Every structure is written in C-alpha cells, then in structure tokens.
Amino acid sequence: MANDVRTFSELTRALDDRGQDPVDLSPIGVRPRFGEYLSQLWERRHFIWYDSRQRAATQESRSLLGNGWLILRPMLDAAFYWLIFGVLIGADRGVENFPAFIVIGILMFRSTAGALTSGVGSMRAGKSMIRAFSFPRAAIPISNVLQSGLTAVITTASMCVAIILIPPHAFPQVTWPLIIPIFLLHMAMNLGITFITARIGFHLPDMANIMSVFSRILMYTSGVIFPIERFIDDPTIRSIVTLNPLYRVIDMSRTVLIDGQVPALDSWLILLTWVVLLVVGGFLFFWRGEESYGRELR
C-alpha cells in the first residue's frame, strides 16, 4: 500500500513539474458521465458501422450457400409453420392470405428473437476486444443490432417478393412504402431489447437458456403463426396481449402489405411509446453497468 502511495505521490510531483494538473487524468474502469459517453460513441461511429457491415457480409461465409441462408432459413420456417398450422390444424380459417400472413409473421419474429438470444451473449463474445481496448461498451450491442438490421433489409425485401409470388398473391399497393418506418421502429425496438439482454446476460450467462424459452412464448403470444385475437374472448386479456410491441410490428406490417391499409393511429402511438421506453431505458440500464464489463472479465 505504501508503495502505491509513494508511486502516486511521485506521479503527482512529476505532473506538477511539467505544469500539468493531476485532476486532468482520466480514471480507467470508471463509468464516464452520460454526455461524455454519448460523445465517445459518436466518435467511434465509423468503427461501429464498419464492424457491423463486415460481420453481416461474412456471417454465412463458411456455409456452401453463403448469405443465401438469410433468405432460405426463414422461408423454410414459414413453409413448416404453414404446413402445420395452415394445412394440418386449420388455423388459417378466416385469413384470406394465410401464406403471406405466415411469411410476414415469421420474418418479423426472427429479428426480435435474435435480439433476445444474441444480446445475452454479446458482451462475453466480445471479451477479447473489451480486455484489449478502452471504448464505450455500448458499441458492441449497437454493432450487433446494425448487423442484424443489414441482414434484415435483405430478408424484408425477399419477404415482399415472396408474398407477391406465392398464391393467392399480395401485389404491391400504395401503402407498401410504410413498411420502411415500421422496419426502422422495429430495429430501434430490437436495439432497446439488446441493451437490456446484453447487461443481464453478461452477469447471468444462464439467461441464454431462459431467453430461448421466452422467445418461444413470445412467438405464440404475438400472432406470429395464427390470429390470436380470434382465440381470445375476454376483452381485457385481448387488450393486454395486443399491447405487445412485437404484435404491433407484425400486425402493422400485415395491414400495410396484405390489406393495403394504413395502420390505425393507436398502433403507431403504442409502438412508438414502446420504442422510446426500450431504447432510452435500455441504454441507461446498460450504461449504468459500464464499469463492470471489463472488471469481471479480468
């Protein structure tokens, strides 16, 4: 302890001799002030973009079909659920274009399910970089969501092509451009979720198993593969279920792409409220744990 004190005293005297104020030193491993933290993130925006773009381009490089799996995998899932729920169980009753209903639900759900599961392990997956470099740790979940957003652009475009080609066909209508703001709100929602799951998963690695179960529950309560509002008679329970932000994303996408209508104002307001709460609350929750991410990996 005495050595530490003497060393610090010597450092202080050396700084005084140079005319430098020791107060100007920045402590390592301490959470920066909020404004400073945002500034550091902005300074590293080019690195975050480059990292997410490179990982998006190479994530399927080891497979024979490469990035073709970005389209094939969700389409195969949609075909499977259409066979089970549309053909065998008959859950398509009352839905005019059930294939498009399934395709949209599956692709939108996979994006949020990925934010739940991948966010849990994102910080430990980046432990080498955390140990080696000093940077705002929020760059890691942001990069992950940007990567998934870049791949989601491809899958969303393939989704639109699929619902045009698959009978009974959903042809482009004037409301189709509204899928763009819905997509952006969806990605922002995923970002907020990733901030939350990244911090929880860093401290509790077992959450990866819990999140996989939770994502399965989310699928059956968000109208992904069947219209859940037709199976709920109680208006109170129906109102609670439809407050689910993922349900709103999927329902609004179907309204725009299949029905050719503009989603109701309350749907926009509910989704926007969720986005603000998740992004702001998730970011603050993640930032408050900033000083622990590097320390616990030493």
C-alpha positions as CSV (number, residue, x, y, z in Angstrom):
1,M,0.0,0.0,0.0
2,A,2.9,2.3,0.9
3,N,4.4,1.7,-2.5
4,D,1.2,2.6,-4.2
5,V,1.0,5.9,-2.2
6,R,4.6,6.7,-2.9
7,T,4.2,6.0,-6.6
8,F,1.1,8.2,-6.8
9,S,3.0,11.0,-4.9
10,E,5.9,10.7,-7.3
11,L,3.5,10.9,-10.3
12,T,1.8,13.9,-8.8
13,R,5.1,15.7,-8.3
14,A,6.2,14.8,-11.9
15,L,3.0,16.3,-13.3
16,D,3.4,19.4,-11.2
17,D,7.0,19.8,-12.5
18,R,5.5,19.7,-16.1
19,G,2.8,22.2,-15.2
20,Q,0.0,19.5,-15.7
21,D,-2.9,19.3,-13.3
22,P,-3.3,15.7,-11.9
23,V,-7.1,16.4,-11.9
24,D,-7.0,16.1,-15.7
25,L,-6.1,12.4,-15.5
26,S,-9.0,10.2,-16.6
27,P,-9.5,7.1,-14.4
28,I,-9.7,3.7,-16.0
29,G,-12.6,1.4,-15.4
30,V,-14.9,4.1,-14.2
31,R,-18.2,4.9,-15.9
32,P,-18.0,8.1,-17.9
33,R,-20.6,10.8,-17.5
34,F,-23.6,10.3,-19.7
35,G,-22.9,13.2,-22.1
36,E,-19.2,12.1,-22.4
37,Y,-20.3,8.6,-23.0
38,L,-22.6,9.6,-25.9
39,S,-19.7,11.7,-27.3
40,Q,-17.4,8.7,-27.2
41,L,-19.9,6.6,-29.0
42,W,-20.3,9.2,-31.7
43,E,-16.6,9.4,-32.2
44,R,-16.5,5.7,-32.9
45,R,-19.5,5.6,-35.2
46,H,-17.3,4.7,-38.3
47,F,-15.8,1.7,-36.5
48,I,-19.2,0.5,-35.3
49,W,-20.6,0.8,-38.9
50,Y,-17.5,-1.0,-40.4
51,D,-17.6,-3.8,-37.9
52,S,-21.4,-4.4,-38.3
53,R,-21.1,-4.3,-42.1
54,Q,-18.2,-6.7,-42.2
55,R,-19.9,-9.2,-39.9
56,A,-23.1,-9.0,-41.9
57,A,-21.2,-9.8,-45.1
58,T,-19.3,-12.7,-43.7
59,Q,-21.7,-14.3,-41.2
60,E,-22.6,-17.2,-43.5
61,S,-19.3,-17.4,-45.4
62,R,-18.5,-20.9,-44.1
63,S,-21.6,-22.4,-45.5
64,L,-22.0,-23.6,-49.1
65,L,-24.9,-21.3,-49.9
66,G,-23.4,-18.4,-48.1
67,N,-25.8,-15.5,-47.4
68,G,-28.5,-17.3,-49.3
69,W,-29.4,-18.8,-46.0
70,L,-30.5,-15.4,-44.9
71,I,-33.5,-15.9,-47.2
72,L,-33.8,-19.7,-47.2
73,R,-33.9,-20.3,-43.5
74,P,-36.9,-18.0,-42.7
75,M,-38.7,-19.2,-45.8
76,L,-38.2,-22.8,-44.7
77,D,-39.5,-21.9,-41.2
78,A,-42.6,-20.2,-42.8
79,A,-43.2,-23.3,-45.0
80,F,-43.1,-25.6,-42.0
81,Y,-45.5,-23.5,-39.9
82,W,-47.8,-23.1,-42.9
83,L,-47.9,-26.9,-43.2
84,I,-48.6,-27.5,-39.5
85,F,-51.0,-24.6,-38.7
86,G,-52.5,-24.0,-42.1
87,V,-52.9,-27.5,-43.6
88,L,-52.9,-29.9,-40.6
89,I,-54.5,-27.8,-37.8
90,G,-56.6,-25.4,-39.9
91,A,-55.7,-22.3,-38.0
92,D,-56.0,-20.3,-41.3
93,R,-59.7,-20.1,-41.1
94,G,-60.8,-16.6,-41.7
95,V,-57.4,-15.5,-43.0
96,E,-57.7,-14.8,-46.7
97,N,-53.9,-14.9,-47.5
98,F,-52.5,-17.2,-44.9
99,P,-49.2,-17.9,-46.7
100,A,-48.4,-14.1,-46.6
101,F,-49.7,-14.0,-43.1
102,I,-47.2,-16.7,-42.0
103,V,-44.2,-15.3,-44.0
104,I,-44.6,-11.8,-42.6
105,G,-45.0,-13.1,-39.0
106,I,-42.0,-15.5,-39.1
107,L,-39.6,-13.0,-40.6
108,M,-40.6,-10.2,-38.2
109,F,-40.4,-12.6,-35.2
110,R,-37.0,-13.9,-36.1
111,S,-35.5,-10.5,-36.0
112,T,-36.7,-9.8,-32.4
113,A,-35.9,-13.4,-31.3
114,G,-32.4,-12.8,-32.5
115,A,-32.1,-9.6,-30.4
116,L,-33.3,-11.6,-27.3
117,T,-30.9,-14.5,-27.7
118,S,-27.8,-13.0,-29.3
119,G,-27.9,-10.0,-27.0
120,V,-27.4,-12.2,-24.0
121,G,-24.0,-13.5,-25.1
122,S,-22.9,-10.4,-27.0
123,M,-20.7,-8.9,-24.2
124,R,-18.9,-12.2,-23.4
125,A,-18.4,-12.9,-27.1
126,G,-16.6,-9.6,-27.3
127,K,-14.4,-10.1,-24.2
128,S,-11.1,-10.1,-26.2
129,M,-11.9,-6.6,-27.5
130,I,-13.1,-5.5,-24.1
131,R,-9.8,-6.6,-22.5
132,A,-7.6,-5.1,-25.2
133,F,-9.2,-1.7,-25.9
134,S,-10.8,1.2,-24.0
135,F,-14.1,2.1,-25.7
136,P,-17.8,2.6,-24.7
137,R,-19.1,-0.9,-24.3
138,A,-22.5,0.1,-25.8
139,A,-20.7,-0.1,-29.2
140,I,-21.0,-3.9,-29.0
141,P,-24.8,-4.2,-28.8
142,I,-25.2,-1.3,-31.2
143,S,-22.9,-3.1,-33.7
144,N,-24.9,-6.4,-33.2
145,V,-28.2,-4.7,-34.0
146,L,-26.8,-2.9,-37.0
147,Q,-25.5,-6.2,-38.3
148,S,-29.0,-7.8,-37.9
149,G,-30.6,-4.7,-39.4
150,L,-28.4,-5.0,-42.5
151,T,-29.4,-8.7,-42.9
152,A,-33.0,-7.8,-42.2
153,V,-33.0,-5.5,-45.2
154,I,-32.3,-8.5,-47.4
155,T,-34.9,-10.7,-45.7
156,T,-37.5,-8.0,-45.7
157,A,-37.0,-7.5,-49.5
158,S,-37.2,-11.3,-50.0
159,M,-40.4,-11.3,-47.9
160,C,-42.0,-8.8,-50.2
161,V,-41.0,-10.8,-53.2
162,A,-42.3,-14.0,-51.6
163,I,-45.8,-12.7,-50.8
164,I,-46.1,-11.4,-54.4
165,L,-45.1,-14.8,-55.9
166,I,-46.9,-17.2,-53.5
167,P,-50.7,-17.7,-54.2
168,P,-53.1,-16.0,-53.5
169,H,-50.5,-13.2,-54.1
170,A,-50.2,-9.9,-52.3
171,F,-49.4,-7.4,-55.0
172,P,-47.7,-4.0,-54.3
173,Q,-50.0,-1.2,-53.2
174,V,-49.6,2.5,-52.3
175,T,-49.2,1.6,-48.6
176,W,-46.2,-0.6,-49.1
177,P,-43.6,2.2,-48.5
178,L,-45.0,2.4,-45.0
179,I,-43.0,-0.8,-44.3
180,I,-39.9,1.4,-44.1
181,P,-40.9,3.4,-40.9
182,I,-42.3,0.2,-39.4
183,F,-38.9,-1.5,-40.2
184,L,-37.0,1.3,-38.5
185,L,-39.2,1.3,-35.4
186,H,-38.7,-2.5,-35.3
187,M,-34.9,-2.2,-35.4
188,A,-35.0,0.5,-32.7
189,M,-37.1,-1.7,-30.6
190,N,-34.6,-4.5,-31.0
191,L,-31.8,-2.2,-30.0
192,G,-33.5,-1.4,-26.7
193,I,-34.1,-5.1,-26.1
194,T,-30.4,-5.9,-26.9
195,F,-29.2,-3.2,-24.4
196,I,-31.2,-4.9,-21.7
197,T,-30.3,-8.5,-22.5
198,A,-26.6,-7.7,-23.0
199,R,-26.2,-6.4,-19.5
200,I,-28.3,-9.2,-17.9
201,G,-26.6,-11.9,-20.0
202,F,-23.1,-10.6,-19.1
203,H,-23.8,-11.1,-15.4
204,L,-26.0,-14.1,-15.7
205,P,-24.9,-16.3,-18.6
206,D,-27.6,-18.9,-17.8
207,M,-30.1,-16.3,-19.2
208,A,-29.3,-17.6,-22.7
209,N,-31.4,-20.7,-21.9
210,I,-34.2,-18.7,-20.4
211,M,-34.3,-16.3,-23.3
212,S,-34.7,-19.2,-25.8
213,V,-37.8,-20.3,-23.8
214,F,-39.1,-16.7,-23.5
215,S,-38.7,-16.2,-27.3
216,R,-40.8,-19.3,-27.9
217,I,-43.5,-17.9,-25.6
218,L,-43.3,-14.6,-27.4
219,M,-43.9,-16.3,-30.7
220,Y,-47.2,-17.8,-29.5
221,T,-48.4,-14.6,-27.9
222,S,-47.6,-12.2,-30.8
223,G,-49.8,-13.6,-33.5
224,V,-46.8,-14.9,-35.5
225,I,-48.5,-18.0,-36.9
226,F,-52.2,-17.6,-36.2
227,P,-54.5,-14.6,-35.4
228,I,-54.5,-14.8,-31.6
229,E,-57.2,-12.1,-31.2
230,R,-59.7,-14.6,-32.7
231,F,-59.0,-17.1,-30.0
232,I,-59.4,-14.7,-27.0
233,D,-62.9,-13.8,-26.0
234,D,-62.1,-11.8,-22.9
235,P,-61.7,-8.1,-24.0
236,T,-59.3,-7.3,-21.1
237,I,-56.9,-10.1,-21.9
238,R,-57.1,-9.3,-25.6
239,S,-56.2,-5.7,-24.8
240,I,-53.2,-6.8,-22.8
241,V,-52.0,-9.2,-25.4
242,T,-52.3,-6.6,-28.2
243,L,-50.1,-4.1,-26.2
244,N,-47.2,-6.4,-27.0
245,P,-44.9,-4.3,-29.2
246,L,-43.9,-7.3,-31.4
247,Y,-47.6,-8.0,-32.0
248,R,-48.0,-4.4,-33.2
249,V,-45.0,-4.6,-35.5
250,I,-46.3,-7.8,-37.1
251,D,-49.9,-6.6,-37.3
252,M,-48.9,-3.2,-38.8
253,S,-46.7,-4.9,-41.4
254,R,-49.6,-7.2,-42.4
255,T,-52.0,-4.3,-42.6
256,V,-49.6,-2.4,-44.9
257,L,-48.5,-5.3,-47.1
258,I,-51.6,-7.6,-47.3
259,D,-54.6,-5.4,-46.6
260,G,-53.2,-2.3,-48.4
261,Q,-54.3,-0.1,-45.5
262,V,-52.7,2.5,-43.2
263,P,-52.3,1.2,-39.7
264,A,-54.5,2.9,-37.1
265,L,-53.1,5.8,-35.2
266,D,-53.2,3.9,-31.8
267,S,-50.9,1.2,-33.3
268,W,-48.3,3.9,-34.2
269,L,-48.5,5.5,-30.8
270,I,-48.3,2.3,-28.9
271,L,-45.3,1.1,-30.9
272,L,-43.6,4.5,-30.7
273,T,-44.1,4.6,-26.9
274,W,-42.5,1.1,-26.6
275,V,-39.6,2.1,-28.8
276,V,-38.8,5.2,-26.7
277,L,-39.1,3.3,-23.4
278,L,-36.9,0.4,-24.6
279,V,-34.2,2.5,-26.3
280,V,-33.9,5.2,-23.6
281,G,-34.5,2.8,-20.6
282,G,-32.3,0.0,-22.1
283,F,-29.4,2.4,-22.9
284,L,-29.5,3.9,-19.4
285,F,-29.7,0.4,-17.9
286,F,-26.7,-0.7,-20.0
287,W,-24.7,2.4,-19.3
288,R,-25.0,2.1,-15.5
289,G,-23.2,-1.2,-15.7
290,E,-20.4,0.1,-17.9
291,E,-17.6,-0.1,-15.3
292,S,-18.3,-3.7,-14.5
293,Y,-18.0,-5.2,-18.0
294,G,-14.2,-5.0,-18.2
295,R,-13.6,-5.7,-14.5
296,E,-15.4,-9.0,-14.4
297,L,-13.5,-10.4,-17.4
298,R,-10.0,-9.9,-15.9
